Amino acid sequence: MSSAIIQAKNLCKTYSSEGVATAALCGVTFSVAKGEFISIMGPSGSGKSTLMQMLGMLDRPTGGEYLFEGKNINDYTDDELAKIRNKKIGFIFQSFNLLPRTSVYENVELPLLYDDDHLEMNNEEKIMKALRSVGMEHRVDYLSNQLSGGEKQRVAVARALVNDPEVIFADEPTGNLDSKSGLQVMRILQELNNQGHTIILVTHETYTAQHAKRILQVKDGKLVGDAIVTNRLIAKGEGELLK
């Protein structure tokens, strides 16, 4: 197995409000190898979303260590973490988070605009490559509010891909989709993993989690399970996706 891109060591997160401390995570330890496809699974309030926020560098742990590519994120400033997120990490959310009344092209372009090192002449090539990978190049001039839910999520995937990130985090990516659109998104994630991207999927659904290769189970802020998926589900329907 390749070297770990993510290492969580006794990771903890405690929130304080009006003098009351609440532990959202406590003592979580695991690693993720480059190129893995894992699901973080647990019921609502289990701590899985808090864990994803820390792994995605949207929040910092209050205890333990989080190493990304062998480096402790607490050694970085907030500005440095923002640059790492933009270059190394892609996010896909349940609510899509597309800019309303903005074109598909402009939504996918957004991460490039925050990259100080980007070459503007290459933007169109990167954007169209990302859109082709999710079968949405024919919607490039559509506004986001003219798209179906499944199409919106595929544009969100393209946006997460445009900087060619090392890791893609997908937080309940099928939660607002019908079953057909959800399978298309899972098919895309599996294809991206086949191409070498590390995928971390957060879900409360067993069926969705079984599309990954490994499942971490979180309950009451603790890691209670870590197992390889023995009967992995493979999403079909590439003909529909690519037409």
Secondary structure, DSSP 8 states (H G I E B T S, - for coil): ---EEEEEEEEEEEEEETTEEEEEEEEEEEEEETT-EEEEE--TTSSHHHHHHHHTTSS--SEEEEEETTEEGGGS-HHHHHHHHHHHEEEEETT----TT-BHHHHHHHHHHT-TT--GGGHHHHHHHHHHHTT-GGGTTSBGGGS-HHHHHHHHHHHHHTT--SEEEEESTTTTS-HHHHHHHHHHHHHHHHTT-EEEEEES-HHHHTTSSEEEEEETTEEEEEEE-SS------HHHHH-
